[in-house]
Amino acid sequence: MTDVTEELESKEAFRKRLDGTFEKYESIVLMREDLYKMQETIERLEDSGLRYETIILLLHDHTKIGKRTLKKVLEGLQEIPHKYFKEEKK
């Protein structure tokens, strides 16, 4: 059920962006959530048994982007949430 809710919220956010009513704060919140989702996706890939180097090789083969660049991007995606966003208190 949460996937449906998230999808509806994403569509609503997209509509707000189109009509200009999207607040800067909302943009930051969505960007933060997206960065955490990307970080979680990378962690799930690693937990699935794929080695980090294998992930980079697969991305390189598919995109033809340099392996060093891909490695920096993946590392950056994992570090950005910790560096720029405070953890939410639960």
N, C-alpha and C positions, 0 to 999 in steps of 0.2 A: 504494500500500500504506500510506503514512503517513496518508492520510485515514481509512482504516479503523481504524488504530491510534488516531488522535486521537479518533475517534468512540467507540471502546470505552472509552478512558480517560475521556472526558466522561461516558459512562453510568455508569462506576464511581464517578466523583466525585459524580454526582447521587445515586447510591444511598447513598454515605457521608454526604452532607448530610441525607438523609432519616432515616437511622438514628442520626445524631448522632456518628458516629465521625470526621467530617471535621475534621482539625486546622486550627488557625488558619493555620499556615504554608502548608498546601496551598491554603487559600482565597486567600492573598496571591499565591502562585505562579500560580494559575489566573487571578486578576484581572489580574495583570501580563501574562500571555500574551494574554488577551482584549483588553486595551488595545493591545498591540502589533499584534494582528490587525486591530483597528479602524483603527489608524493606517495600516497597510499597505493596507487597503481604500480609504481616502480617497486615498492616494497613487496607487493603481491607477486610481481614477476620474479623477484629474487627468491621469495619463499616457495615459488612453484617448482624450484629445482633448477631453473635456468641460472647459469653463472652470469655475473655482471658482464664479463667479456663476450659471452654468447649474445646477450641482448644487444650490445654495441655492434657486434658483427652482423646480426640480423638487420638492425636499423641501417647500417652502412650499406649492406647489399641492396636493401629496398630503396634507399633514398640517394645513394651515392655521395652522401655528405661524409666528410672526413671523420675518421674514428676518434681523433683527438677532440674535435669539435663536439661530437656526440657525447663523449665522456664528460666534457665540461658542462654541457647542457643538462645531462642527467644528474650530475652532481649538484648543479645550481638549483634544479627543481627540488631536490631533497633539502637543500640548505635554506632556500628563500623563506619558507614559512617560519622557521626557527629564528632567522635573523631579523625579519621585518615585522613579524606579527607576534603579539603577546598570546600566550596560551589562555584559552577560556577557562574560567574557574567553574568547576562542576559542583 
